[in-house]
């Protein structure tokens, strides 16, 4: 099931932390002011995403976006990748649930590694801000970028770590 918390806690909880080393190094750098990763993220305009290739087949998506109301969110999972999501600036809500509890809406695999589900009201709510990280495995349906109270700007790094 999903992991959530400060990056140090995530590192300690991962069963195979070496597999996630490139992902964790990337999000640590993005969260540290003055580094190239932090500057890359800070330079993004709202609505922009920049992809960066990492070691071991992983890649990072540097994102800047405005959070949205819950009813505009979509539940999703990924088959080929594990998501390591870190909010660097701003705050958002994410929901998570076991994918077995959701009804399939649209499967865009293998071309795009995403499966969408019909609305579901019984997910657990996570609140990410200031360096908080969530790790979503293929069994973890998740819906992110949700506004806490009102829409606001979030700067986030999502690293896609290959499952295999």
C-alpha positions in Angstrom: 0.0 0.0 0.0 1.0 3.6 -0.4 3.7 5.2 1.7 3.4 8.8 2.9 5.5 11.2 5.0 8.8 13.1 5.1 11.4 11.8 2.7 13.6 10.4 5.5 10.7 8.2 6.7 9.9 7.1 3.1 13.6 6.0 2.6 13.5 4.0 5.8 10.2 2.3 4.9 11.1 1.2 1.4 11.7 -2.5 1.1 14.3 -1.9 -1.6 15.7 1.6 -1.1 18.5 1.1 -3.7 15.9 0.7 -6.4 14.5 4.1 -5.6 17.9 5.9 -5.2 17.7 8.0 -8.4 14.1 9.0 -7.6 14.9 10.0 -4.0 18.1 11.9 -5.0 16.0 13.8 -7.7 13.3 14.9 -5.2 15.8 15.8 -2.5 17.7 18.0 -5.0 14.4 19.7 -6.2 13.5 20.4 -2.6 16.9 22.0 -1.8 17.0 25.8 -2.6 19.9 26.8 -4.9 20.2 23.5 -6.7 19.7 23.0 -10.4 16.6 20.9 -9.7 15.1 23.5 -7.5 15.8 26.2 -10.0 14.2 24.1 -12.8 11.0 23.6 -10.8 10.9 27.3 -9.7 11.2 28.4 -13.4 8.1 26.5 -14.5 5.0 28.5 -15.4 1.7 27.3 -14.0 0.4 24.4 -16.2 3.9 23.4 -17.4 5.6 20.0 -17.0 9.3 19.2 -17.8 10.4 15.6 -18.2 14.0 14.6 -17.0 15.4 11.2 -17.6 17.1 9.5 -14.6 19.1 6.4 -14.0 17.7 2.9 -14.1 14.8 3.7 -16.5 13.2 6.2 -14.1 12.2 9.7 -15.2 11.0 12.8 -13.3 8.1 15.1 -14.2 8.8 18.6 -12.8 5.3 20.2 -12.6 3.7 23.5 -11.7 -0.1 23.6 -11.6 -3.1 25.1 -9.9 -5.0 22.6 -7.7 -8.6 21.8 -8.5 -11.8 20.9 -6.8 -12.3 17.2 -5.9 -15.1 16.8 -8.5 -12.6 17.7 -11.3 -10.1 14.9 -10.1 -9.7 11.5 -11.7 -8.7 8.2 -10.0 -5.8 6.5 -11.7 -3.2 3.7 -11.4 -0.1 2.8 -13.3 1.0 -0.7 -14.3 4.6 -0.1 -15.4 5.7 2.5 -12.9 5.6 3.4 -9.2 5.0 7.1 -8.5 7.2 9.0 -6.0 5.4 12.3 -5.6 6.9 15.2 -3.7 5.3 18.6 -3.2 8.1 21.1 -3.0 6.0 24.3 -2.8 2.3 24.7 -2.0 -0.1 22.2 -0.6 -2.5 19.7 -2.1 -4.8 16.9 -1.1 -4.4 13.4 -2.6 -6.8 10.5 -2.2 -5.7 6.9 -2.2 -7.6 3.6 -2.3 -7.0 -0.1 -3.2 -7.6 -0.3 -6.9 -9.6 -3.5 -6.4 -12.3 -1.3 -4.8 -12.8 0.9 -7.9 -14.6 0.3 -11.2 -12.5 0.5 -14.4 -13.4 3.5 -16.7 -10.5 3.6 -19.3 -7.3 1.6 -19.7 -4.7 3.5 -21.7 -1.9 0.9 -21.2 0.5 0.1 -22.6 0.8 3.2 -24.8 0.3 5.5 -21.9 1.0 4.0 -18.5 -2.3 5.1 -17.0 -5.6 3.4 -16.1 -8.6 5.6 -15.1 -11.5 4.6 -12.8 -15.0 5.8 -12.2 -15.7 8.2 -9.3 -15.2 6.7 -5.9 -16.1 8.4 -2.6 -14.3 6.2 0.0 -10.6 7.0 -0.4 -8.2 8.0 2.3 -7.1 11.6 2.2 -3.4 12.7 2.3 -2.3 16.3 2.7 1.1 17.0 1.0 3.0 20.2 1.5 6.6 21.4 2.0 8.6 18.3 1.0 6.1 15.7 2.0 6.3 12.6 -0.3 3.8 9.9 -1.2 4.8 6.6 -3.0 2.0 4.9 -5.0 2.5 1.3 -6.1 0.4 -0.3 -9.0 -2.2 -1.4 -6.5 -2.7 2.1 -5.2 -5.4 4.1 -7.0 -4.8 7.7 -6.4 -6.3 11.1 -7.3 -4.1 14.2 -6.8 -3.8 17.9 -7.4 -6.9 18.5 -5.2 -7.3 21.9 -3.6 -7.1 22.1 0.2 -9.6 25.0 0.5 -9.3 27.0 -2.6 -7.2 26.5 -5.8 -3.6 27.3 -5.3 -0.2 26.9 -7.1 1.7 23.8 -6.4 5.3 22.9 -7.5 5.8 19.2 -7.5 8.1 16.5 -8.7 6.7 13.1 -9.7 9.3 10.4 -10.4 8.2 7.3 -12.3 10.2 4.3 -11.1 9.9 1.1 -13.3 8.1 -1.7 -11.6 10.3 -4.4 -13.2 
